[in-house]
Structures are given as structure tokens and as C-alpha cells.
Amino acid sequence: MTVRTRVAVVGAGMAAARLARQTLSPLLPGTLDLTLYGHEPHAPYNRALLAGVLDGRYVPEALALPTGGATVRTGTEVVAVDTGARTLRTDLGESVPYDTLVLATGANPVLPPIRGLHATDGHGSPGRELKDGVHAFRTLADCVRLAEAARHTRRAVVVGGGVLGVSAARSLAALGIPVEVVHQAPHLMERHLDDEAGATVRRALEGMGAAVYTGNRARAIEGDTAVTGVRLANGHVLDCDLVVLACGVRPRTGLARAAGIEVRRGIVVDDTLATSAPGVYAIGDCTEHRGAVHGLTGPGWAQADVLAARLSGTDPDATYTGVHGVARLTAGALEVAAFGEVADTDGDALRLADGTRGAYGSYKKLVMRGDRLVGAILVGDLAAVGELTRTYERGEPLPSRPLDLFSPLEGAVL
């Protein structure tokens, strides 16, 4: 009797779903016993489309991702791993053996150090639950709860002006809710955009009816049992009954650390995606590869593809040497893409702007070093993003007229 290899994947997010589909699709049914363990109640879904559920563009079921026939155990959290015995333990008390373990535990939302964030317990001390009206925005369950709360909301404040915060603010504004964005950095999406691109995104949000406060920090959540406002560091209070926290994410590494697996900022992996424990691999947002931690879909899917090639045997020697993820935001008329080095301190930059493009104008920027493209920003028009990313990833020389990468040519050189 043929003994099937047991592959256990801890996590059922986007990287895990990609791994399952890419591993099983080239194999005959029954070749591998591949199981995803997800602590969320939902099957794998496309997290990048969550804002569309919030504003009603998608129903939750539309976000489902294929898994290639893998067994998916939803609502099942893996609470411990014994790498010596090659077993995992679930929150149901099961001890499950594995031959190969893949950690795809993702990332947790960062909760900012704001006073009054949590509801008080029976003794008047802050508890673990967020105050009524305060919402994280990371999972489908978060999104469904937020969408229900938004139906009865007067005013909303989004804390954080990165990709997720901008997306949430746009969706709330699309629902007709007065919304204000509080962002500590000098401009929106500062990890991916320069100040001019950030200003373009700001104008777009303001054109949708949102107010934006950059260079400001939320200091406290007002209200005894439910949110009544957000107090800024300058003392000003924004009246609201709904607060959305969009302050970034942090790799989810607790399970690996407890199992004795090497963790720095993320779970450390080599070019084969192997961790420091035999038979244990890691992919996605939880990983740290060559010192880099990412929170983008592209690198996670690239890691999944490499590990799938190794597990399925289609390319046993496949390696992951890193990819440059593209930060993307598509929120109605507001479209953004950025990759690579967006500051031009050590290179040449070409900027194009068109205030008449679309509803809110467009901004484009190429950052070059010699005849190579090292980064780009596109806001308001993503027609050229495919060609630009291919040129960047392949390290190809730029054409003699770099403007030719923008098609059609428009705007004015700044």
C-alpha cells in the first residue's frame, strides 16, 4: 500500500491557498495528503478585496480562493508544534502527525499605543477587548462586523493612512459616512509613495468627502463604554462613534518561537523556504528572508510557488532569492501602484502629472540609476504598470526615451 506524504499547513490565508493549489494541481489525486489549518471560520479568501466587502462591491463569498482540492479545516487553531516528534496540537486537543510542516501564519494587526483603546473590565482596568465602536481591519470577520457597524454610524475616524487605511477611508466615504483620516507621517502611504504622490492620494480622498490629518497622532479614544471621539496629540478631539485601526501588521511568530524555531522579526527561512527545524518550512507574511520582512501579496505568492515546486516534485531544486513586491491599491477611481526605490536621492527621476486625468488627476514617477529602472510610482492611471514591473524585475536597460514606458504619453514633465 502506498503511504502518502502528509503535509500540514498552519494557516489558511492567501499564501497557504496558493501553495495548496500549486502543489496539488500537477499531481494525481491522492498523491499528497495536504491539509490547511485555519483559525478563522472562513475558507481561504482574497484579503486584498476586503474593502470591497465593506462598501458592498463584493459579497464575502466572492473572495473565496481555490485550494486545488486540499483539505481545509476552518476554525481550527494550531496551538503547539513538536518538531522532534513531528506532531502538531490543535485547540480541540488533537495531536496530529505530519511529515512536512509549512508555517503560513500571516501577520497580526498592530494596535497603536492609544489610551482608551480597550474596554474596561469589572474592576475599571483596561481589558483585552476593544472598546465598543473600535474595529481592527484585517480579517473577513473584522470586515463583516465593520460593515454592520457602519450601517448605524454618524461619523468615522480611520487611524492610519497606509494602503489599508486609505482603502478603508475610501470605502466608508463611498457609503456616505463622514470620515476623517489621522496619520502620523507627513504624507499618506509614506512607505510606498513620495510626498507628491501622497498629496495626489490625499486630494482624491478629499474629493470623495474624507478629511485628512497628516502629521497628527491619535492619543486617546474618548468615551467610557463606547467611542465618542478621538483625541489628537495637539488636544483637538474628532467627534465620532466609529474608529477603524489601520496601523500596519506584524509577523505572527508566536507558534514558531514556542517551538524553538529561529525567529528574528519574522520566521527565518533560507532560499529553500526551510526554517531552522527539520521538515519545517514557512511562507508569506510571517517570514523573514535574507533579513527582509514583507507584507505584500507578490513575495508571499512567489514563495508559495517555489515551495510548491519542491513539494510536488516538478522542480525539486527550486529556490527563492526574493522578489520586489508591488504595493497596489484599487479603490474605485483611486488606483495606486508602487515598487522599488521611490526616493530619488541617489538616482535620476522622471515625473509626469496630469490634473485632468480621471476624477482626481494622475501622478507618475520613474526612478532610474544609469540605464536601469530601480523604482516607480503610479497614481490614478495604472495602464503602464505591467510593462514597468517587467522592466524592473528583469533588470533590462531602459529605452533611450524612458517616457516610452508610459503609454499613452500624457501630462507634463515636472
LINTARA-V38331 format. One line per field, one symbol per residue. psi: psi as a letter, one per 20 degrees, with the letter a starting at -180 (. if undefined). A space follows every 50 residues. Layout:
BEGIN
psi = ???
END
This chain:
BEGIN
psi = pppqpoopooqlbgggggggghghhiqqpigqnpppopiqiqrprohijh hhhgjjhqqhhiiqqqjjjqponqkoppiqpohgilqqprijjqopqqgp ppolibqqqppqmpqjhqqqaijjqpbhqqqpipprmhrhgggggghghh hjpgqqppopkagggggggggghhijppqpppphrhrqlhhiqrhgghhg hghgghhijqqpnrkqpphqpqpghqpirpprhjiqpoprjpppomkarp pojgggghjjqppdhappqaijjqaippjprqqbiiqopkipprkqgghg hggggghghghijhnijqqojqqoqppqponciopppqrboiqkhjaqqp qpqoiipbhjrqpqpppqockqpirqpppiokhjhghghggghikqqqrh nhhihppqprapp.
END
